[in-house]
Amino acid sequence: QVTLRESGPALVKVTQTLTLTCTFSGFSLSTSGMCVNWIRQPPGKALEWLARIDWDDEKYYNTSLKTRLTISKDTSKNQVVLTMINMDSVDTATYYCARFLRAYGSGTRYYYMDVWGKGTTVTVSS
Amino acid sequence: SYELTQPPSVSVSPGQTASITCSADKLGDDFVFWYQQKPGQSPVLVIYQDSRRPSGIPERFSGSNSGNTATLTISGTQVMDEADYYCQAWDTSTVLFGGGTKLTVL
């Protein structure tokens, strides 16, 4: 059974750095085709993709947030860490991690988020 | 990349068919995925690769994607289907979500 769990501070101050950890089980990030994404959702708003890390350590970022984000993995601990610098009140949101699973269809390779964590809520205060 | 446009809300009576659209230029050239999110819960994948259902998702959920529009269809909508629905597309370096559609069943 695949599970993911997000952890991190519930409250951070403006300008501080947020560090979130996604701890997962049921798969290995050293297996070809496995990836983990971070997604966030401000209260009452839509989902926003933040970053992704692949089994081969390739990393991808939301272009509008790229300068503030760093994603990394510790395969031995089954963890993915996301750091976001210079936090602001607009970053108040629930942060999710989700597995990105590789699949093939119509001769095309693609990925989809098949399992999500329950999310962790982060409030940014002044 | 592009933006995915969804209607903010859709209403349907129980037992009727609900259709939620997701639009973007040439969206039919890419695969589309749909997630259901109930209040206070994390999203759940209901459709992948345009029209495939994950294990455990009821048959009343179906999807299509052609031209500029992808559609999530819920046949025989049940009260338990009331939720927010998000479409998602993907390319090599970016994941895109639509703005979400609130489905009301009344």
Chai-1 contact restraints between the chains, C-beta under 6 A:
chainA,res_idxA,chainB,res_idxB,connection_type,confidence,min_distance_angstrom,max_distance_angstrom,comment,restraint_id
A,A46,B,G99,contact,1.0,0.0,6.0,A-B,restraint_1
A,A46,B,G100,contact,1.0,0.0,6.0,A-B,restraint_2
A,L47,B,Y86,contact,1.0,0.0,6.0,A-B,restraint_3
A,L47,B,F97,contact,1.0,0.0,6.0,A-B,restraint_4
A,W49,B,V95,contact,1.0,0.0,6.0,A-B,restraint_5
A,Y60,B,S93,contact,1.0,0.0,6.0,A-B,restraint_6
A,Y96,B,S42,contact,1.0,0.0,6.0,A-B,restraint_7
A,G105,B,Q49,contact,1.0,0.0,6.0,A-B,restraint_8
A,Y110,B,F31,contact,1.0,0.0,6.0,A-B,restraint_9
A,Y112,B,F33,contact,1.0,0.0,6.0,A-B,restraint_10
A,Y112,B,Y48,contact,1.0,0.0,6.0,A-B,restraint_11
A,D114,B,L45,contact,1.0,0.0,6.0,A-B,restraint_12
A,W116,B,S42,contact,1.0,0.0,6.0,A-B,restraint_13
A,W116,B,P43,contact,1.0,0.0,6.0,A-B,restraint_14
A,K118,B,S42,contact,1.0,0.0,6.0,A-B,restraint_15
A,G119,B,S42,contact,1.0,0.0,6.0,A-B,restraint_16
